[in-house]
Amino acid sequence: MDVAVLVSPAAGRGRAQASGAAILTALRDAGLTPQVLPATTAAAAEEQAAEAVAAGTGAIVAVGGDGTAHAALQAVAGTTTPLAVVPAGTGNDLVLALGIPRNPGAAARAAAEDLTAGSVRTVDAGRTSGRWWATVLCCGFDSAVSDRANRLRWPRGRRRYDVAILAELAALRPREVELVLDGEAQTLPVTLIAVGNTCWYGGGLKVCPGADPSDGLFDVTVVGPMSRLQLIRSRPRLTAGTHIDSTGVSVHRAARVELSSPGVSTYADGELVAPLPAVAECVPGALHVVGSARA
């Protein structure tokens, strides 16, 4: 079986490329024929993955973080071509959700075993403004931090996000958002809204702890107005998923989520998706995945 391998050159500060040879060896040892896609940008990755799917590849193997998986998702979602994710990035939230081994070599071997055995399962995917996403779509404080970080030219790397967080904390204020859940509308002030197909975002924050990517519904976590101190103190609870028990936090379930607020963007899988207003739709069984459900 031929498989297309998408390796992010930037993921994990070069960790994906460093792991590339071992991953290709694991695939070949299982009897697969890996074809490396030479993409160096997200746009090229999406285009080349789509071409591979159209040409009949047996799978897309995404080596990197959530951004690499997001690029591959644009090609495989809504098709029968499976996606295998090998974690080698900074944020590996889809890997957490699917139960994929955290070690790149172990994940590649697990994916190869599933592909050769034909062991594939389907999970839901989100779709917003023509973009597919797999984990969590967020807007509010988190998306404002990402917007600001993307505008900064200094510092580089993770420090850029630290600066953006400090700047957004200084400017923190509730945002008025119109939220429509399966046709039921409400307008409310929020710190953030997270629409979860899976539990985790932001590199292991369990923002939608009850989300199940096989039930045809999103879990929608709405965090009401918070002070700077409350937001800072909420992080340990967010990591554990216990923030949903806090005053001012509510959780809803819906298959269609409409969001509207001036000047606010949405991000999913760590990538910019669309400005508001936008609609998130849960598409049941849209994604075929392999290399999943292992300890």
C-alpha positions in Angstrom: 0.0 0.0 0.0 1.3 3.5 -0.9 0.8 6.1 1.8 1.5 9.8 1.6 3.6 11.2 4.4 3.2 14.9 5.3 6.1 16.1 7.5 6.0 19.6 9.0 9.4 21.2 8.8 8.6 23.5 11.7 6.7 21.3 14.0 8.2 20.8 17.5 11.1 23.1 16.6 12.3 20.6 14.0 11.4 17.4 16.0 9.1 16.2 13.1 12.0 16.3 10.6 14.4 14.7 13.0 12.0 11.8 13.6 11.3 11.4 9.9 13.8 8.7 9.0 12.7 6.4 11.9 9.0 6.9 11.0 9.6 6.1 7.3 11.5 3.0 8.4 8.6 1.9 10.7 6.2 2.2 7.8 8.4 0.3 5.3 9.0 -2.5 7.9 5.2 -3.0 7.9 5.2 -3.4 4.2 3.9 0.1 3.3 5.4 2.3 0.6 5.7 5.9 2.0 5.7 8.8 -0.4 7.0 12.0 1.3 5.1 15.1 0.3 7.7 17.9 -0.1 5.4 20.7 1.2 7.1 23.6 3.1 4.0 25.7 3.8 0.5 25.0 5.1 -1.1 25.9 1.7 1.3 23.5 -0.1 0.6 20.8 2.4 -3.1 21.0 1.9 -2.7 21.1 -1.9 -0.3 18.1 -2.0 -2.4 16.1 0.4 -5.5 16.7 -1.7 -3.6 15.6 -4.8 -2.5 12.4 -3.1 -6.0 11.6 -2.0 -7.3 12.2 -5.5 -4.6 9.9 -6.9 -5.8 7.1 -4.6 -3.2 7.0 -1.7 -3.9 4.4 1.0 -3.7 7.0 3.7 -2.3 10.4 4.7 0.3 10.2 7.5 0.6 13.5 9.3 3.9 13.9 11.1 3.9 17.0 13.3 1.5 18.8 15.6 -2.2 19.8 15.4 -1.4 22.2 12.6 0.0 19.4 10.4 -3.1 17.2 11.2 -5.3 20.2 10.4 -3.7 20.6 6.9 -4.1 16.9 6.2 -7.7 17.0 7.4 -8.6 19.4 4.6 -7.8 16.6 2.2 -9.2 13.5 3.9 -12.3 14.7 5.8 -15.5 13.7 3.9 -13.6 10.9 2.1 -12.8 7.3 2.8 -9.0 8.0 2.9 -7.8 7.4 6.5 -5.6 9.8 8.5 -2.8 8.6 10.7 -1.3 11.2 13.1 2.3 10.8 14.4 2.9 13.3 17.2 6.0 15.4 16.7 4.7 18.9 17.4 4.3 21.3 20.3 0.6 20.8 20.6 -0.7 17.3 20.1 -4.3 17.6 21.3 -5.7 15.3 18.5 -3.3 12.6 19.6 -4.6 12.9 23.1 -8.2 12.6 22.0 -7.6 9.6 19.8 -5.4 7.7 22.3 -2.4 7.6 19.9 1.0 6.8 21.6 2.9 10.0 22.4 6.2 8.6 21.2 6.6 9.2 17.4 8.1 5.8 16.7 5.4 3.9 18.7 2.7 6.0 16.9 4.1 5.2 13.5 4.3 1.5 14.3 0.7 1.5 15.6 -0.5 3.3 12.5 1.3 0.9 10.2 -0.2 -2.1 12.0 -3.7 -0.7 11.7 -3.2 0.2 8.0 -1.9 -3.2 7.1 -4.7 -4.9 9.1 -7.4 -2.5 7.6 -8.3 -1.4 11.1 -9.9 2.0 10.6 -12.6 3.8 12.6 -14.7 6.9 12.0 -15.0 10.0 14.1 -16.9 13.2 13.7 -15.3 16.4 12.4 -16.3 20.1 12.6 -16.8 22.2 9.5 -16.8 26.0 9.6 -16.7 28.4 6.6 -15.5 25.6 4.4 -12.7 24.5 6.7 -12.6 21.2 8.5 -11.3 20.9 12.1 -11.0 18.0 14.5 -10.4 19.3 18.1 -11.8 22.5 19.5 -13.0 25.8 17.8 -12.6 28.7 20.1 -13.3 32.4 20.2 -12.9 35.2 22.8 -9.8 35.6 24.9 -7.9 32.7 23.3 -8.5 33.8 19.8 -7.6 37.4 20.7 -4.2 36.0 22.0 -3.6 34.1 18.8 -4.6 37.2 16.7 -2.1 39.3 18.6 0.7 36.7 18.5 0.3 36.4 14.7 0.7 40.2 14.4 3.9 40.3 16.5 7.3 40.1 14.8 9.2 39.8 18.0 9.9 37.8 20.1 10.0 34.5 18.2 8.7 31.0 19.3 6.7 30.4 22.4 7.8 33.8 23.9 5.6 35.5 21.3 2.5 33.9 22.8 3.6 34.8 26.3 3.8 38.5 25.3 0.4 38.3 23.6 -1.2 36.7 26.7 0.1 39.6 28.9 -1.1 42.2 26.4 -4.6 40.6 26.2 -4.8 40.2 30.0 -4.1 44.0 30.3 -6.9 44.7 27.8 -9.3 42.0 29.2 -13.0 42.7 28.9 -16.1 40.6 28.3 -17.1 40.3 24.7 -20.8 40.4 23.7 -21.5 37.3 21.6 -24.7 36.1 20.0 -24.7 32.3 20.4 -27.3 30.1 18.6 -27.4 26.4 19.6 -29.5 24.3 17.2 -31.7 27.3 16.5 -32.0 28.5 20.1 -30.4 32.0 20.3 -29.0 34.0 23.2 -26.8 37.0 23.5 -24.4 37.1 26.5 -21.1 38.6 27.7 -18.3 36.0 27.6 -14.6 35.6 28.3 -14.4 32.7 25.8 -16.5 30.1 24.0 -15.0 26.7 23.1 -16.9 24.4 20.7 -15.5 20.9 21.3 -15.5 18.0 19.0 -12.9 16.5 21.3 -11.8 17.5 24.9 -8.4 19.2 24.5 -6.9 22.3 23.1 -4.0 24.6 23.7 -1.5 21.8 24.3 -3.4 19.7 26.9 -6.1 22.0 28.3 -9.3 20.0 28.9 -11.6 22.8 27.9 -14.5 20.5 26.9 -14.1 17.5 29.2 -17.2 15.7 28.1 -16.7 16.0 24.3 -17.1 12.7 22.4 -16.0 12.7 18.8 -18.3 9.9 17.9 -21.7 11.1 19.2 -22.6 13.6 16.4 -22.7 16.6 18.8 -20.4 19.3 20.0 -19.8 20.2 23.7 -19.9 24.0 24.0 -18.2 25.5 27.0 -19.2 29.1 27.7 -17.0 31.0 30.2 -18.7 34.2 31.4 -17.0 37.4 32.5 -13.8 36.9 34.5 -11.3 39.2 36.2 -7.7 39.0 35.3 -6.9 37.2 38.6 -9.8 34.7 38.1 -8.6 33.9 34.5 -5.0 33.3 35.7 -6.2 31.1 38.6 -8.4 29.1 36.3 -5.6 27.5 34.3 -5.0 24.5 36.8 -8.7 23.8 36.7 -8.8 24.1 32.9 -5.9 21.5 32.7 -7.9 19.1 34.9 -11.3 19.9 33.2 -12.8 20.9 36.6 -13.4 24.5 35.4 -16.9 23.5 34.3 -18.0 23.3 37.9 -17.1 27.0 38.4 -19.6 29.8 38.8 -20.1 31.5 35.4 -19.2 28.5 33.3 -21.9 26.6 31.5 -21.8 23.6 29.1 -24.2 22.9 26.3 -24.5 20.3 23.5 -25.5 21.0 19.9 -24.9 19.8 16.4 -24.9 23.4 14.9 -23.4 26.4 16.6 -23.7 29.9 15.3 -21.4 32.6 16.7 -21.5 36.3 16.0 -19.5 39.2 17.5 -17.8 42.1 15.8 -14.0 41.9 15.4 -13.6 38.4 16.8 -11.9 35.5 15.1 -12.2 31.7 15.5 -9.3 29.3 15.7 -9.4 25.5 15.6 -6.6 22.9 15.9 -4.5 26.0 16.7 -5.1 27.5 13.2 -7.1 30.5 12.1 -10.5 29.4 10.7 -12.8 32.3 10.1 -13.9 35.7 11.5 -17.3 35.9 13.1 -20.1 35.6 12.2 -19.5 31.9 11.6 -21.3 28.6 11.8 -19.8 25.4 13.2 -21.5 22.1 12.1 -20.7 18.7 13.5 -20.4 16.2 10.6 -20.9 12.7 12.0 -18.3 10.1 10.8 -16.6 12.5 8.5 -13.1 11.4 9.4 -11.5 7.9 9.1 -8.6 7.5 11.5 -6.0 4.8 12.2 -3.4 4.3 14.9 -5.9 5.0 17.7 -7.1 3.7 21.0 -3.8 2.4 22.3 -2.4 3.1 25.8 
